Amino acid sequence: MSDSPSHSVPSWVWLFTGVATGLFLAFLYYLAGIQTPAEDNKEKNSISQRHSSTQNTAKTPTFDFYNVLPDAEVDTRQGKGQISSKTIDDKTAIEILLQAGAFTLPKDADKRRAELLLLGLNVNIETVDIKGKTFHRVQIGPFNSDNALDNAKHLLKQNGIEHIQRQLPKK
């Protein structure tokens, strides 16, 4: 009888299979390490904003208006941001807006605007320069009644979107 059975697989097939498997696993490891340009921008922004932001996650956008507001002047003529009348009409000298973010990158502001438009809200982006930096404010409104304002606040809270209320003189 012979030492090797006639139905065994040749050793070169096992060698080829091992090399092919190793190359495939190396290719997967290489793909796992590749970052898209959007991820590179997020990393650069997170590094530059670490000193000014205490909470920085990759999944949620960084809100700059928390850091800018203490330095900016806000007009609150009604006192503590409360609306005195039950209905906001054209006779009042202020308009009420909800600000859902202030972003340094226009694409981040457009992304937030798209989220809010899908919720059925009236959204605008206002570009402002504060201390030499350009910010893109995502604003909801103006509102015609307290009920509409409360509904928008409730909708934002349900969807986990942080916001602040702003009162501005009518234009």
N, C-alpha and C positions, 0 to 999 in steps of 0.2 A: 504494500500500500504506500501511497505517496504521503509526504509530510504536509502538504498544503492542499486543502480541498479546491476543486475546480470552480466552485461558485463564489469564492471570496473576491472582494473588491480590491483592485490594484492599489498599491500604496500611493502612487502619484495622484489618484482621485482624492484620497484623504488629504494629501498635502494641498492640492488646489482648493478644496472646500475650506480648509483652515485659513488659507491666505485670503480667499474671497470674503469669508466671514469677518476676518480681522480688518480688512479694508472697509467693509460696510460699516462696522462699528466705529472706526476712526472717522469716516465721513459723517455719521450721525453726531459724534462728539464735536466735530468742526462746525456743523450747522447749529448746534446748541449754543455755541459761543458767538455767533454772528449777531450783531445788533443792527436794527434798522436805523435810518437817519432820524426818525421821530424819537426813538429811544435815546440816541446820542444827544439830541436837543434837550430832552427831559433831564438827562444826567447833568448837562452843563447848567441848566437853569436851577436844578436842585443844589448843585455845588455853590453857585453864586448867591443863592437865597438862603443858605443854611444859617448864616449869621443873623438874618432878619426874621426867620420863621422858626417857631418852636415845633411845629407839626408839619412834616413833609412826607407825603406818601406818593408813590408812583401812579396810583390809580385815580386819585382825585387831583384836580387842578389846585395850584397854590393861589390863595386869595391875598392880593397885595393891599386891598383897601383897609385891612385891619391895621397895617403898619403906617399907611399914608394918612388916615383920618386924624390921628392926634395932631399932625402938623398942618392940616388943611382947615380952613375956616368954613363952618357950616351955619347957614342961616336957619334958625329955629324960632321964628317970630311967635308961634303959638305956645311955646314953652314945652319942653320935654317931649317933643315930637307927637303930641296928641292933637287930634282934629277936634275943633270946638263945635262945629255945626254938625247936624245929622246928615245933611246932604252937601256934597261938594258941588257947587254950581259955578257958572261963568262969572258971577259977581265977586267971588273971592279972589284975593290977590296972590294966591299960592296954588301950585299944582303938586300933587302927591305922586311920588314914584317909589318903586321898590328896586333897590340895586342888588343884583344877584351875583356880582363879581366885578373885579377890576383886574384886567390881565395886561401883561406887558407884550404878549404876542397876540396879534390879531386873529390867528387861527384858533387859539384857545377861546377867545371871545365869541368867534363864530360858532364854535362847537357848543358853548353854553347857550347861545341864542337859538340854535337848532333844537336843543333839548326843551327849551321853554316854549318854542313855537309848537312843538309836538304836544305840549300840554294845553294848547289853545290860548296862550297869553299874548298880549300885544307887547312885543319886545323891540327895543332899539339899542344900537351901540353908539355911545358917545366917546369920541377921542379927545383926551385932555392932556396937557403938559403940566406936570407938577414937579417943581424943583429940577427941571431939566430932563425928567424921564417921561416918556409917553405911556399913558394908560388907556386902555379900551374898557370903558364902563358898560356893563350889560344892565340895562334898565327896563323895568316893566311899568307900563302905565302911559300916560296919566290916568287916574281913576275918576269917574264921575260921581261915585257914591261910596259911603262907608261900607256898604254891603259888598260891592265889587272888590274893594280893597281887602276886606276880611276874607272873601272867597279866594283871592289870589294868595294871600298869606297862608291860608289853610292848605291850598294846593301845593305850595312850595314846601311847607312843613311835611306833608304826606310823602313827598318825593325826596326828602332829605337834602333840600337845597337851601343853604344858608343865605340870608338876605338882610338888608337894612332898609329902613324907611327914610326917604329923603323928602324934604319940603323945599321947593324952589319957587322963587317969584315967577309969576306967569310972564311969558314972553309976548 
